Amino acid sequence: MKKSVWLPALIAPVVVAGVVAAPVIAQAASTPIAGDHPTAAAVIASIAKSSDERYSGKLSQTSDLGLPELPTGAGGSSLEGNASDALSLLTASHTARVYVDGASKQRVQVTEQLAEQDLIRNGSTVWTWDSKQRAATKTTLPSRSAQTPGSGTATPTDVAEQAIDAITPTTTVSKPVATSVAGHDAWLLTLTPKSSDTLVGRVQLAVDQQTGLPLRASVTAAGKDDPAFQVGFTSLDYGAPAARLFDFTPPTGADVSTKDLSDATPGSGARHHGAGSAERPTVSGSGWDTVVALPAGSADQAGLDSDASGLLDQLTTAVAGGRAVQTSLVSVYLTDDGRVLAGAVPVSALVAAAK
């Protein structure tokens, strides 16, 4: 394990705080599929019904996480450049085009400052393309037939109600209220943590009344009015995108690599990497106050070179027993003995959990 590998552990939990997975959608119905006066469980269940259909749209992401800005000078190390790029994804506004033609054809296209990044799936083949690096990766996915379908008889509504029941002890779930996103009628759900110790104030999800597609999601920090992280459609059209959008040929001179996962089976990665329990993350607390701890050696600060050490100093502040960064939604604590603790709680809670 490279000594600089700890850096994603600093960045990733922030991404997780705002991560929202948008599934593919169902055909538009003449009446709301969750009903005219749905429960929260019915709205969540409608998301599960939204599959195997077609749409195209434009997404907008905005972030205000309170992360420090890195200087953009020439001659910096590749580590600093990669970290700066990662932080840019979390501190600046971004837009993306999204195209979906059923469950096996998707494309996400991000264009920023004359550079383009694409992820294109067409059946079992997935291409990623970075025009700035002129690098393309072709990945062959496992066959769908290798997946074992579930044999349970629970309906989406059953699953949704179980999910609501599971979070109710720690979260207040609002009744759905009508709203509009990108010109489409939607139901808005608000999840409010009951704990006063979490950094999260509320999470809101807007779901298309006709299709069940999540149209917008936002996370607002405690005590704030505006979202710290929001992603949502600014335009959305139902219907099949042009077939050519799912074809990709690397440009001449591109650096092309391949990954063949066709023989992979579900859980194989976990079996290969699941060594002793000492190497696994540990979890303390519950609900919104949960703290995840990676074992000693995950953040080897002593072995960092001067560039990486300087970057660490810019991103973090010294606290008892290590260094830490607190964003609007997530805190990360790097202990002197190489552990990494993260959670949607203040740094003081992480320091206490590390003792």
DRENROKOL-129983 format. One record per residue: residue in three letters; x negated, z negated, y negated of N, C-alpha, C in turn. Coordinates in steps of 0.2 Angstrom, whole numbers, plus 5000, padded with zeros to 4 digits. Layout:
N
ALAXZYXZYXZY/...
This chain:
355
MET499650005006500050005000499650004994/LYS499750054989499350054983499449994979/LYS498949974975499049914971499549934965/SER499649994963500150014958500850014960/VAL500950004967501650024969502149964967/TRP501849914964502349864962502749884956/LEU502549934952502849954946503549984947/PRO503750024953504450034954504849974955/ALA504549924957504949854958505149834951/LEU504849844946504949824940505549864937/ILE505549934938505949974935506649984939/ALA506549984946507149994950507749954949/PRO507649884949508249844948508649854941/VAL508349884936508649904930509149964932/VAL508850004936509250064937509850044941/VAL509749994946510249974951510849944947/ALA510649914941511149874937511649924934/GLY511449984933511850034930512050094935/VAL511750084941511950144945512650154947/VAL512950214947513650224948513650294953/ALA513850284959513950344963514550374962/ALA514650444960515250484959515350524965/PRO515850514969516050554975516350614973/VAL516350664978516750734977517450714977/ILE517850764974518550744972519050784976/ALA519650764976520250794979520550844975/GLN521050884978521450924974521850884969/ALA521950914963522450874959523150874961/ALA523450824960524150814963524650814957/SER525250824958525750824953525950754950/THR525850704954525950634952525350594953/PRO525250534950524650494952524650474959/ILE524050484962524050474969524050404971/ALA523850354966523950284967524650254965/GLY525050304962525650284960525750274952/ASP526350264950526450254943526250184940/HIS526250134944526050074942525650034948/PRO525050064948524650044954524249974953/THR524149944959523649884959522949914959/ALA522549864957521849874957521549904964/ALA521849874970521649904976521849974977/ALA522449994975522750054976522250104972/VAL522050084966521550134962520950144966/ILE520650084968520050094972520150134978/ALA520650124982520850164988520850234986/SER521150254980521150324978520450364978/ILE519950324976519250344976519050374983/ALA519250334988519050344995519450414997/LYS519950424994520350484996520050554993/SER519650544988519450604984518750634988/SER518850674992518350704996518450784997/ASP517950814998517950885001518250934996/GLU518250924989518550974985518050994980/ARG518251024974517751064970517851044963/TYR517351044959517351034952516651054949/SER516651054942516051064938516151024932/GLY515650994929515750954923515050934920/LYS515150904914514550884910514550804910/LEU514050774912513950704912513550674906/SER513750624903513250594898513150524899/GLN512450504899512250434900511950404894/THR512150344892511850314886511650244889/SER511050224886510750154888510550114882/ASP510650054882510350004877510249944881/LEU509649944884509449884889508949844885/GLY508749864879508249814876507549824879/LEU507449874882506749884885506249914880/PRO505649894880505149914875504949984876/GLU504750014870504550084870503850084872/LEU503650134876502950144877502650194872/PRO502050194870501750244866501650304870/THR501650364866501550424870500950464867/GLY500450434869499750464867499450504872/ALA499050544870498650594875498150554879/GLY498050574885497450544888497650484892/GLY498250464892498550414896498450424904/SER498450374908498450384915499050404918/SER499050434924499650464927500150404928/LEU499950344929500350284930500750274924/GLU500450274918500750264912501250314910/GLY501050384912501450434911502150434915/ASN502050414921502650404926503050354924/ALA502750294921503150234919503550254913/SER503250294908503550314902504150354904/ASP504050404908504650444910505150404913/ALA505050354917505550314920505950274915/LEU505550244910505850204905506250254901/SER506050314900506450364896507150374899/LEU507150374905507850374909508250324907/LEU508050264905508350204904508450184897/THR508150214893508150194886508450244881/ALA508450314884508750364879509350394882/SER509750434878510350464880510150534884/HIS510550544889510450604893511050634895/THR511050704896511650734899511450774905/ALA511950794909511750824915512450874917/ARG512250924920512850974923512850954930/VAL513450944932513650934939514050984942/TYR513951014948514351064951514451034959/VAL515051044961515251024968515751074971/ASP515551094977515951144981516051114988/GLY516451064988516551034995516050984996/ALA516050955002515550895004514850915005/SER514750985006514051005008513751045003/LYS514051054997513651094991513751054985/GLN513151034982513151004976512551024972/ARG512551024965512051034961512050984955/VAL511550954953511450914947510850944943/GLN510950964937510550994933510450954926/VAL509850934925509650894919509150934915/THR509350944909508850984904508650944898/GLU508050934897507850894892507150924889/GLN507250934882506650964879506251024882/LEU506651074884506351134887506151124894/ALA506251064897506151054904506751044908/GLU506751064914507351064918507151024925/GLN507650984927507550954934508250974937/ASP508150994944508751014948508750974954/LEU509350954957509450944964509950984967/ILE509851024972510351074974510351064982/ARG510951044984511151044991511551104993/ASN511351134998511751185001511751175009/GLY512251145012512251135019511751075020/SER511351095025510851045027510151055023/THR510151095018509551105014509651085007/VAL509151045005509151014999508451024995/TRP508551054989507951074985507951024979/THR507351004977507250974971506751014967/TRP506851024960506451064956506251024949/ASP505651024948505450994941505051054938/SER505351074932505051134929504351114925/LYS504351044923503851024919503151014924/GLN503250994930502750994935502651054939/ARG503151104938503151164942503151144950/ALA503551094952503451074958504151074961/ALA504251094968504851104971504751074978/THR505251034981505251004987505851024991/LYS505751054997506351075001506451025007/THR506950995008507150945013507650965017/THR507550965024508050985029508350915031/LEU509050915030509450855032509650855039/PRO509750795042510050795049510650825049/SER510850845055511550875057512050825056/ARG512650845053513150795052513450775059/SER513350815064513550805071513150745074/ALA512550725071512250675073512450605071/GLN512950605066513250545063513850525068/THR513850465069514450435073514950415069/PRO515550455069516150435065516450365067/GLY516650335062516950265063517550265067/SER517650225072518250225076518850175074/GLY518650135068519150095065519850125063/THR520350085063520950115060521150095053/ALA520750055050520850035043520950095038/THR521450085034521650145029521150125023/PRO521150175018520750165012521050105008/THR521650095008521950045005521749975008/ASP521749975015521549915018520849895016/VAL520449945016519749925014519649905007/ALA520049935003520049924995520249844994/GLU520849834998521149764997520649715000/GLN520249725005519749685008519149675003/ALA518949724999518449724994518649684988/ILE519349694986519549654981519549574983/ASP519749564989519749494991519049464991/ALA518549504993517949484994517649464987/ILE517749504982517449484975517849434971/THR518549424973518949384969518649314967/PRO518349284972518049214971517549214965/THR517249274963516749274958516849314952/THR517449354953517549404948518349404947/THR518549414940519149424938519249504938/VAL519749534942519949604942520549614938/SER520549654933521149674929521649714932/LYS522249714930522749764932522549834929/PRO522649884932522449954929522849964923/VAL522449994918522850014912522650084911/ALA523150124908523050194907522550204901/THR522150264902521650284897521550354898/SER521150384894520950464895520250474894/VAL519950514899519250524899519150604900/ALA518750634895518650704896519350744896/GLY519850724893520450754893520850744899/HIS520650694904521050684910521350614910/ASP521950604912522250534912521950494917/ALA521750434916521350394920521650324920/TRP521450284926521650214926520950174925/LEU521050124920520450084919520450024922/LEU519950004926519849934929519349904925/THR519449834924518849794921518749734926/LEU518049724928517849674932517449624928/THR517649564927517349514923517049454927/PRO516449444927516149394931516449324929/LYS516549284933516749214932516149164930/SER515549184932515049144931514749154923/SER514549094920514349094914513549104914/ASP513249114920512549114920512249184921/THR512649234922512449304923512349334916/LEU511949384916511849424910512449474909/VAL512849494914513349544914513949514911/GLY514249544906514849524903515449554907/ARG515449624908516049654911515749724914/VAL516149744919516049814921516649844921/GLN516649914918517349944918517250014922/LEU517750034925517750094929518450134927/ALA518350194925518950234924518950294930/VAL519550294933519750334939520250384937/ASP520150444938520650504937521250484941/GLN521850484937522450464940522750514946/GLN522550584945522750634949522350644955/THR521650634955521250644960520850594963/GLY520750534960520350474962519650484960/LEU519450534957518750544955518550494949/PRO518050454950517750404945517550454939/LEU517850444933517650484927517150444923/ARG517150384923516650344918516550274921/ALA515950254920515850184922515350154916/SER515450094915515050054910514949984912/VAL514349964910514149894911513949864904/THR514349804902514249774895513949704896/ALA513449694892513049624893513549574890/ALA513349514893513749454891513649444883/GLY514249434880514249414872514149484868/LYS514149544871514149604867514749644868/ASP514849684863515449724863515349794866/ASP514749824864514649894866514249894873/PRO514349944877514049944884513249944883/ALA512949914888512249924888512049984892/PHE512550004897512450064901513050094902/GLN513150164901513750194902513550264904/VAL513950294909513850364912514550384913/GLY514750444911515350474911515450544910/PHE515950574912516050644910516350654903/THR516050704900516250724893516650794894/SER516550824899517050884901517050894909/LEU517650914911517750914918518250974920/ASP518051014924518551064926518551074934/TYR519151064937519251074944519251144946/GLY519051154952518951224954518251244957/ALA518151294961517551304964517051334959/PRO516451304959515951334955515651404958/ALA515351444954515051504956514551484962/ALA514551524967514151514973513451524972/ARG513251564967512551574966512151504963/LEU512551454961512351394958512051354964/PHE512151364970511951324976511351364980/ASP511151424977510551454980509951444975/PHE509351434978508751414975508151444978/THR507751484974507151514976506551484971/PRO506051454974505551424969505251484965/PRO505051474959504751524955504051534958/THR503751594957503051614959502551564956/GLY502151544960501651494958501851424958/ALA502451414960502651344960502351304966/ASP502251234965501951194971502551174975/VAL502551204981503151184986502951144991/SER503251094993503151044998503851045002/THR503751025009504351025013504350955017/LYS505050935018505150875022505650895027/ASP505550885034506050895039506250835042/LEU506950825040507250765043507850775048/SER507750845050508350865055508350825061/ASP507850795063507850755069507950675068/ALA508050655062508150585060508850565062/THR508850505064509550475066509650415061/PRO510350395060510450345056510150275058/GLY509750245053509450175055508750185058/SER508550245059507850255062507350225057/GLY507450235050506950215045506950135046/ALA507450105046507550035046507150005053/ARG507250045058506950015064506150025064/HIS505950075061505250085060504850045055/HIS505250025050504949985045505149905045/GLY505549895050505849825050505349785055/ALA504749765052504349725055504549645055/GLY504149605054504349535054504749515048/SER505149455049505649435044505249415037/ALA504549395038504149375032504149435027/GLU504149495030504049555025504749575022/ARG505249545024505949565021506149525015/PRO506449555010506749515004507149455006/THR507149405002507549355003508049344997/VAL508649324999509149314994509349244993/SER509449224986509749164985510249164980/GLY510649114979511249114974511749164978/SER512349174974512849214976513249254970/GLY513649304972513949334967513549364962/TRP513749354955513349384950512749354949/ASP512649294951512049254950511549264956/THR511649314960511149324966510449344963/VAL509949314967509249334965508949354971/VAL508649414971508249444976507549434975/ALA507149414981506449404980506049444985/LEU505549484983505149514988504549474989/PRO504249474995503749434997503049434994/ALA502649394995501949394992501649454993/GLY501249484989500849544990501249604987/SER501849594985502249654982502049674975/ALA501749624972501549634965500849614964/ASP500349654966499649634966499349644959/GLN499449604954499249614947498449604947/ALA498149574951497449564950497049624952/GLY497349674956496949734957497149794953/LEU497449774947497649834943497049854939/ASP497049924937496449944933496649934926/SER496249954921496349934914497049964911/ASP497150024913497750064911498350024913/ALA498350014920498949984922499049914920/SER498549874919498549804916498849804909/GLY498649854905498849864898499649874898/LEU499849924903500549944903500949874905/LEU500649834910501049774912501149734906/ASP500649724902500649684896501149704891/GLN501249774890501749794886502449784888/LEU502549794895503249784898503449714899/THR502949664899503149604901502849544896/THR503149484897502849434893502649374898/ALA502149334896501949284900502449224900/VAL502549204906502949144908502649104913/ALA502949044914502648994919502549024925/GLY501949034928501849054935501849134935/GLY501849174930501749244930501949274924/ARG502249334925502449374919503249404921/ALA503549414915504249434916504549484911/VAL505049514913505449554908506149544908/GLN506549534903507249524903507549584899/THR507949624902508349674899509049644897/SER509449684894510149664893510549644899/LEU510349674905510749664911510349634917/VAL509749644917509349624923508649594921/SER508449544924507749514923507349524929/VAL506649534928506249544934505649494932/TYR505449454937504849404937504349424942/LEU503749434940503149444944502749384944/THR502649354950502349284950501549304951/ASP501149244950500449254950500249264958/ASP500649244962500449254969500749314972/GLY501049364968501249424970501949434972/ARG502349384971503049394973503449434967/VAL503949464969504449494964505149464964/LEU505349444959506049414959506449454954/ALA507149474956507549504951508249484952/GLY508649494947509349474947509649484940/ALA510349484940510649494934510749424930/VAL510249394930510149324927509549314922/PRO509549264918508949254913508349244917/VAL507749254914507149244917507049174919/SER507349124916507249054918507549044925/ALA508149074926508449074933507949094938/LEU507549154937507149174942506549134943/VAL506249104937505749054938505948994942/ALA506548974941506748914945506848934952/ALA507048994954507149014960506549024964/ALA505949034960505349044963504948984966/LYS505248924963504848864965505048844972/
